[in-house]
Amino acid sequence: MLLAFTGIMFITPDSLLIRLAEVNSWNLIFYRGFIPFLTILIGLAIFYKFNLFKRILDNGWHGVAFIVTFAITSIVFVISIESTNVANTLVMVALAPMLSAVISLIFLKENPDQKTWVAIIITTLAVIYIFYDAVDSGDFLGNFLGLICATGLAVNAVIIRSAKKISLLPSAMIGKLAVSLFALFFVDQLKLENNDLIIIPLMCVFCIAIPFVCVTLAPRFITAAEVNLFFLLETIFGPLWVWLVIREQPSIETIVGGSIIIITIAIHSTLALKKE
């Protein structure tokens, strides 16, 4: 629980730092891929030593699928944050547990229980309500990319579940490398200036690499329901930091729909935890 809490609290300022960074989107995406890649590479090289390359190959098709979805998720998250309110993006991302239940039904034949179906219906209606407001306010693209990000996270969770016997950490590392290589085609310059010299390294190490390790290790000691509860902290605190620092206020529709989604997932995770 300490690992999950620490990891998520480190993630919460991430959206604010994206807002404060002065480089363009693709430059930022490059650094958010390359710096975490180096950080995780050093850690895995120490842990696996000369077996790291073999571990990457051992991930097989699960690893390839994870690399693709992980890379796409990392890219669309940044673009979504820069295209709409932070609260909108994080509310969409909070849907990942519900989406993973639907994807598990399709690919793993794991039929969700009754309370999960109720939660899926409620959160879907809340998302439609938020999207209805987004069409009027011109935030549709950002909301849509946030939903794509949530879908990517849900697919990743299903891939991890279908490959219980192998560690996909090496594939996640390659996913970060893929992000940086793809971004290279669109960057204009890689030189960091002014506040970006502090903001971007801080973001990449403390808001991406460290939480990544903590959240990956946490499910080894606590249940998925408990981890999902901690992830809701990002949905709550992320927009709060942005509001406190740069006064970005979400719409009433986002607050209402987001509150319904957060409460629904919190109740669902609590009931799942009680059952387990």
C-alpha positions in Angstrom: 0.0 0.0 0.0 2.9 2.3 0.7 4.4 1.6 -2.7 1.1 2.3 -4.4 0.4 5.5 -2.4 4.0 6.8 -3.0 3.9 6.0 -6.7 0.5 7.7 -7.3 1.4 10.8 -5.3 4.6 11.2 -7.3 2.4 11.0 -10.5 -0.1 13.7 -9.4 2.0 16.8 -10.3 2.8 15.3 -13.8 -0.1 17.1 -15.5 0.9 20.5 -14.0 4.5 20.1 -15.1 3.3 19.3 -18.7 1.3 22.6 -18.6 4.4 24.5 -17.2 6.8 23.1 -19.8 7.6 25.6 -22.6 8.8 23.1 -25.3 6.4 21.9 -27.9 4.5 18.7 -27.6 6.8 16.4 -29.6 10.0 17.7 -27.9 8.3 17.0 -24.5 7.2 13.5 -25.7 10.8 12.7 -26.7 12.1 13.5 -23.3 9.3 11.7 -21.5 10.3 8.6 -23.5 14.1 8.9 -23.5 14.9 9.9 -19.9 12.6 7.2 -18.3 14.1 4.7 -20.8 17.6 5.5 -19.5 16.5 5.4 -15.9 14.7 2.0 -16.2 17.6 0.6 -18.4 20.1 1.3 -15.7 17.9 -0.3 -13.1 17.1 -3.4 -15.2 20.8 -3.8 -16.2 21.8 -3.9 -12.6 19.0 -6.4 -11.8 19.3 -8.7 -14.8 23.0 -8.0 -15.6 23.8 -9.9 -18.9 20.4 -11.5 -19.2 18.5 -8.3 -20.0 18.4 -8.9 -23.8 17.2 -12.5 -23.2 14.5 -11.2 -20.9 13.3 -8.8 -23.6 13.1 -11.7 -26.1 11.4 -13.9 -23.6 8.4 -11.5 -23.5 7.4 -12.8 -27.0 4.2 -11.5 -28.6 3.0 -10.2 -25.3 6.0 -8.0 -25.2 5.4 -6.7 -28.7 1.8 -5.9 -28.0 2.7 -4.2 -24.7 5.4 -2.1 -26.4 2.9 -0.8 -29.0 0.0 0.0 -26.6 2.4 1.4 -24.0 4.0 3.8 -26.6 0.7 4.9 -28.0 -0.7 5.6 -24.5 2.4 7.7 -23.6 2.1 9.8 -26.7 -1.7 10.5 -26.6 -1.6 11.3 -22.9 0.6 14.4 -23.5 -1.4 15.6 -26.5 -4.7 15.1 -24.6 -3.4 17.2 -21.7 -2.4 20.0 -24.0 -5.7 19.8 -26.0 -8.2 20.1 -23.1 -8.6 20.6 -19.4 -6.4 18.4 -17.2 -9.4 17.3 -15.3 -11.1 16.0 -18.5 -8.0 13.9 -19.5 -7.6 12.5 -16.0 -11.3 11.6 -15.7 -11.1 9.7 -19.0 -8.0 7.9 -17.8 -9.9 6.9 -14.6 -12.1 4.7 -16.8 -9.2 2.3 -17.4 -10.4 -0.3 -14.8 -13.9 -0.4 -16.3 -12.6 -0.7 -19.9 -10.2 -3.5 -18.8 -13.2 -5.5 -17.6 -14.9 -5.2 -21.0 -11.7 -6.1 -22.9 -11.1 -9.1 -20.5 -14.6 -10.3 -21.4 -13.8 -10.2 -25.2 -10.3 -11.6 -25.2 -9.9 -13.6 -21.9 -13.6 -14.7 -21.7 -13.7 -13.3 -18.1 -17.3 -12.3 -17.6 -17.6 -9.3 -15.2 -19.9 -9.7 -12.2 -23.1 -7.8 -11.7 -21.6 -4.9 -9.8 -19.0 -4.4 -12.5 -21.6 -4.2 -15.2 -23.5 -1.6 -13.1 -20.3 0.4 -12.7 -19.6 0.2 -16.5 -23.1 1.5 -17.4 -22.9 4.4 -14.9 -19.4 5.5 -15.9 -20.3 5.2 -19.6 -23.3 7.5 -19.1 -21.1 10.0 -17.2 -18.5 10.0 -20.1 -21.3 10.6 -22.6 -22.4 13.6 -20.5 -18.8 15.0 -20.4 -18.4 14.5 -24.2 -21.7 16.3 -24.8 -20.2 19.3 -23.1 -16.8 18.9 -24.9 -18.5 19.1 -28.3 -19.9 22.5 -27.5 -16.7 23.8 -25.9 -14.3 22.6 -28.6 -12.5 20.1 -26.3 -13.7 17.0 -28.2 -10.2 16.0 -29.5 -8.6 16.2 -26.0 -11.4 14.2 -24.5 -11.2 11.6 -27.3 -7.4 11.2 -26.9 -8.0 10.8 -23.1 -10.4 8.0 -23.8 -7.8 6.4 -26.2 -5.2 6.7 -23.4 -7.6 5.0 -20.9 -8.2 2.2 -23.5 -4.4 1.8 -23.9 -4.0 1.4 -20.1 -6.8 -1.1 -20.0 -5.3 -3.2 -22.9 -1.9 -3.1 -21.0 -3.6 -4.4 -17.9 -5.2 -7.3 -19.9 -1.9 -8.1 -21.5 -0.2 -8.2 -18.1 -3.0 -10.5 -16.8 -2.6 -12.8 -19.8 1.1 -13.1 -19.2 1.2 -13.7 -15.5 4.4 -15.8 -15.5 6.6 -13.2 -17.2 7.7 -9.7 -16.3 6.9 -7.1 -18.9 9.2 -4.5 -17.4 11.7 -4.9 -20.2 9.0 -4.4 -22.8 7.8 -1.3 -21.0 11.4 0.0 -21.2 11.5 -0.6 -25.0 8.1 1.1 -25.2 9.6 4.3 -23.8 12.5 4.0 -26.3 9.9 3.6 -29.1 8.2 6.8 -27.9 11.4 8.8 -28.1 12.4 7.4 -31.5 9.0 8.1 -33.0 9.0 11.7 -31.5 12.4 12.3 -33.2 10.6 12.6 -36.5 8.7 15.6 -35.3 11.0 17.5 -32.9 12.3 20.9 -33.9 15.2 21.1 -31.4 16.3 19.1 -28.4 17.9 22.0 -26.5 16.4 22.7 -23.1 16.3 26.3 -22.0 15.2 28.4 -18.9 12.7 26.6 -16.6 12.6 23.5 -18.9 16.1 22.6 -17.6 14.5 21.9 -14.3 10.9 21.0 -15.1 11.5 18.2 -17.7 14.2 16.2 -15.9 12.1 16.5 -12.7 9.0 15.3 -14.5 10.7 12.4 -16.3 12.4 11.0 -13.2 10.0 11.8 -10.3 6.6 11.7 -12.2 7.3 8.9 -14.6 10.3 6.6 -13.8 9.9 6.4 -10.0 6.1 6.0 -10.0 6.4 3.4 -12.8 8.6 1.2 -10.6 6.4 1.7 -7.5 3.1 0.9 -9.3 4.6 -2.1 -11.1 5.8 -3.6 -7.8 2.7 -2.8 -5.8 0.3 -5.4 -7.3 2.8 -8.1 -6.1 1.7 -7.3 -2.5 -1.9 -6.0 -2.7 -4.9 -6.7 -4.9 -5.8 -4.9 -8.1 -8.9 -3.4 -6.4 -6.6 -1.7 -3.9 -4.3 -0.4 -6.6 -7.3 1.0 -8.5 -8.4 3.0 -5.4 -5.0 4.6 -5.2 -5.1 5.6 -8.9 -8.2 7.7 -8.1 -5.8 10.0 -6.2 -4.3 11.1 -9.5 -7.8 12.0 -10.8 -8.5 14.1 -7.7 -5.1 15.7 -7.0 -3.9 16.2 -10.6 -6.5 18.9 -11.5 -6.1 20.4 -8.0 -2.4 21.2 -8.5 -3.2 22.7 -11.9 -6.0 24.8 -10.3 -3.8 26.0 -7.4 -0.9 27.0 -9.6 -2.3 28.2 -12.9 -6.0 28.6 -12.0 -7.3 26.2 -14.7 -10.9 25.4 -13.8 -12.8 22.5 -15.2 -16.3 22.9 -16.5 -19.3 22.1 -14.3 -20.1 19.1 -16.6 -16.6 17.7 -16.0 -16.9 18.2 -12.3 -20.3 16.5 -12.1 -19.5 13.7 -14.6 -16.0 13.2 -13.1 -17.4 13.0 -9.5 -19.8 10.3 -10.6 -17.0 8.3 -12.2 -14.7 8.7 -9.2 -17.4 7.7 -6.7 -18.6 4.8 -8.8 -15.0 3.3 -9.2 -14.3 3.9 -5.5 -17.4 2.0 -4.5 -16.7 -0.7 -7.0 -13.1 -1.2 -5.9 -14.1 -1.1 -2.2 -16.7 -3.9 -2.8 -14.2 -5.9 -4.8 -11.7 -5.5 -2.0 -14.3 -6.6 0.6 -15.1 -9.6 -1.5 -11.4 -10.6 -1.9 
